[in-house]
Amino acid sequence: MTTPRIISLIASILLISACVQVQENSTQASRLAVSAVQDMPANFEQGSTFAIVPIKVEHQRYSDEEVDGAYHIYANAITQQMIDRGYTVVQEPKIAKIWVRFALVLEEDVSDATIAEKFGVVPGLPHTDGLEKGSFLVAIEDAEQMQRVWRGAAQGFVHEELPVNERIARTENIVSQVFKQYQPK
């Protein structure tokens, strides 16, 4: 499998929100559910530093190279969302004020029940035979207080057949939809 294949798989998946939004499109395969929850007020000043901290889950179907490619595309989209909100990226989590943790999971590897138990929020996109459901989970944490500030998630269906440029655009859209739910106070 190629890196674009895993990217499209994960790009179809979004994260967690207190308000669940389901985008109804022309086909079941195009559906996207998004949910997020604010855990505590975020008191981050403009220019605060952040670091991306990926959390990798073992995937049964995809190689490490494919998974790394998908994580790279999501990390880039997350980085842009944080920069657009006035934060400054750093590569070393130890010096960051904000940690942005994220994971990409497939339904066959991690069930909705496990996501609910471990992460606390599931968008609730129903299983559909013949389609592979994936989830994008993201959390913003105050690195100094070691407390989670916000969580978001998206679920959608994997589209392995998409060309790389469409997978990247889809990933950017998914991340954007989840981050629309992040409203720092």
C-alpha positions as CSV (number, residue, x, y, z in Angstrom):
1,M,0.0,0.0,0.0
2,T,1.1,3.5,-0.7
3,T,1.4,6.5,1.5
4,P,-1.5,8.2,-0.4
5,R,-3.7,5.2,0.4
6,I,-3.3,5.6,4.2
7,I,-3.6,9.3,3.9
8,S,-7.0,9.0,2.2
9,L,-7.9,6.4,4.8
10,I,-7.2,8.7,7.6
11,A,-8.2,11.9,5.8
12,S,-11.7,10.5,5.8
13,I,-11.8,10.5,9.6
14,L,-12.3,13.4,12.0
15,L,-12.4,13.9,15.7
16,I,-14.5,14.6,18.8
17,S,-17.0,17.3,19.7
18,A,-19.7,18.0,22.2
19,C,-21.9,19.0,19.3
20,V,-21.9,16.4,16.7
21,Q,-22.1,17.6,13.2
22,V,-22.8,15.1,10.3
23,Q,-22.3,16.4,6.9
24,E,-24.9,14.7,4.6
25,N,-23.5,14.5,1.1
26,S,-24.7,12.7,-2.0
27,T,-23.3,9.4,-1.0
28,Q,-22.9,7.5,2.3
29,A,-19.2,7.2,1.6
30,S,-18.9,11.0,1.7
31,R,-20.4,11.4,5.2
32,L,-18.3,13.1,7.9
33,A,-19.2,13.4,11.6
34,V,-17.4,15.9,13.8
35,S,-17.5,16.4,17.6
36,A,-15.6,18.4,20.2
37,V,-15.6,19.3,23.8
38,Q,-13.9,22.0,25.9
39,D,-12.4,20.6,29.0
40,M,-11.2,23.8,30.6
41,P,-10.6,27.4,29.6
42,A,-7.6,27.9,27.4
43,N,-5.4,30.8,28.6
44,F,-2.8,30.8,25.8
45,E,-1.5,34.1,24.7
46,Q,-0.9,35.0,21.0
47,G,2.5,33.6,20.0
48,S,2.4,30.8,22.6
49,T,4.5,27.9,21.4
50,F,3.0,24.6,20.4
51,A,4.4,21.2,19.4
52,I,2.7,18.4,17.5
53,V,2.7,15.1,19.5
54,P,1.5,12.2,17.3
55,I,0.1,9.1,19.1
56,K,0.5,6.1,16.8
57,V,-1.8,3.2,16.9
58,E,-0.8,-0.1,15.4
59,H,-2.7,-0.7,12.2
60,Q,-3.4,-4.2,10.9
61,R,-3.7,-3.3,7.3
62,Y,-1.1,-0.6,6.6
63,S,2.7,-0.5,6.7
64,D,4.6,1.8,9.0
65,E,5.6,3.9,5.9
66,E,2.0,4.4,4.9
67,V,1.0,5.3,8.4
68,D,3.9,7.8,8.7
69,G,2.8,9.4,5.5
70,A,-0.7,9.9,6.7
71,Y,0.5,11.3,10.1
72,H,2.8,13.7,8.2
73,I,-0.1,15.1,6.2
74,Y,-2.3,15.5,9.3
75,A,0.5,17.1,11.3
76,N,1.0,19.7,8.5
77,A,-2.8,20.5,8.5
78,I,-2.9,20.8,12.3
79,T,0.2,23.0,12.3
80,Q,-1.4,25.3,9.8
81,Q,-4.6,25.5,11.9
82,M,-2.6,26.4,15.0
83,I,-0.5,29.0,13.2
84,D,-3.7,30.5,11.8
85,R,-4.8,31.0,15.4
86,G,-1.7,32.9,16.3
87,Y,0.5,30.2,17.9
88,T,4.1,29.5,17.1
89,V,5.3,26.0,16.2
90,V,8.3,24.4,17.8
91,Q,9.8,21.0,17.1
92,E,10.7,20.1,20.7
93,P,7.7,19.3,23.0
94,K,9.7,20.0,26.1
95,I,9.8,23.8,25.3
96,A,6.3,24.1,24.1
97,K,3.5,25.7,26.2
98,I,0.9,23.8,24.2
99,W,0.9,20.1,23.1
100,V,-1.3,19.1,20.2
101,R,-1.7,15.3,20.4
102,F,-3.4,13.4,17.7
103,A,-4.1,9.9,16.5
104,L,-5.5,8.3,13.4
105,V,-7.4,5.1,13.9
106,L,-9.4,2.6,11.8
107,E,-12.6,0.9,13.0
108,E,-11.0,-2.5,12.5
109,D,-8.1,-1.5,14.8
110,V,-9.9,0.6,17.5
111,S,-13.7,0.3,18.1
112,D,-15.9,3.3,18.9
113,A,-16.4,1.8,22.4
114,T,-12.6,2.0,23.0
115,I,-12.4,5.5,21.6
116,A,-15.2,6.5,24.0
117,E,-13.5,4.8,26.9
118,K,-10.0,6.2,26.3
119,F,-10.8,9.5,24.6
120,G,-14.2,10.3,26.0
121,V,-15.9,11.6,22.8
122,V,-17.0,9.8,19.6
123,P,-18.7,11.6,16.7
124,G,-21.0,8.5,16.2
125,L,-20.8,7.9,12.5
126,P,-22.5,4.5,12.1
127,H,-20.7,1.5,10.6
128,T,-21.6,0.9,7.0
129,D,-20.9,-2.5,5.3
130,G,-18.4,-2.3,2.5
131,L,-16.9,1.0,3.8
132,E,-13.9,1.4,6.1
133,K,-14.6,3.9,8.9
134,G,-11.7,5.9,10.3
135,S,-11.3,8.4,13.1
136,F,-9.1,11.5,13.5
137,L,-8.7,12.3,17.2
138,V,-7.0,15.5,18.5
139,A,-6.4,17.1,21.9
140,I,-4.9,20.4,22.9
141,E,-3.1,20.3,26.3
142,D,-1.6,22.9,28.5
143,A,1.9,21.5,28.7
144,E,2.8,23.5,31.8
145,Q,-0.2,22.4,33.8
146,M,-0.3,18.9,32.2
147,Q,-4.0,19.3,31.6
148,R,-6.2,18.7,28.6
149,V,-7.9,21.9,27.4
150,W,-9.9,20.6,24.4
151,R,-10.7,17.5,22.4
152,G,-12.0,17.0,18.9
153,A,-12.8,14.1,16.7
154,A,-14.0,13.3,13.2
155,Q,-15.1,10.1,11.6
156,G,-15.5,9.4,8.0
157,F,-14.9,6.7,5.4
158,V,-11.6,5.9,3.8
159,H,-11.1,6.7,0.2
160,E,-8.0,4.9,-1.0
161,E,-8.7,5.6,-4.6
162,L,-8.2,9.3,-4.4
163,P,-5.1,10.9,-5.9
164,V,-2.6,12.3,-3.4
165,N,-3.6,16.0,-4.0
166,E,-7.2,15.2,-3.3
167,R,-6.2,13.3,-0.2
168,I,-4.3,16.2,1.1
169,A,-7.2,18.6,0.3
170,R,-9.6,16.2,2.1
171,T,-7.3,16.0,5.1
172,E,-7.1,19.8,5.3
173,N,-10.9,20.0,5.2
174,I,-11.3,17.4,7.9
175,V,-8.8,19.1,10.2
176,S,-10.4,22.5,9.5
177,Q,-13.9,21.1,10.3
178,V,-12.6,19.8,13.7
179,F,-10.7,23.0,14.5
180,K,-13.7,25.1,13.9
181,Q,-14.9,23.7,17.2
182,Y,-11.8,25.0,19.0
183,Q,-12.6,28.4,20.4
184,P,-9.9,29.4,22.9
185,K,-11.1,31.8,25.6
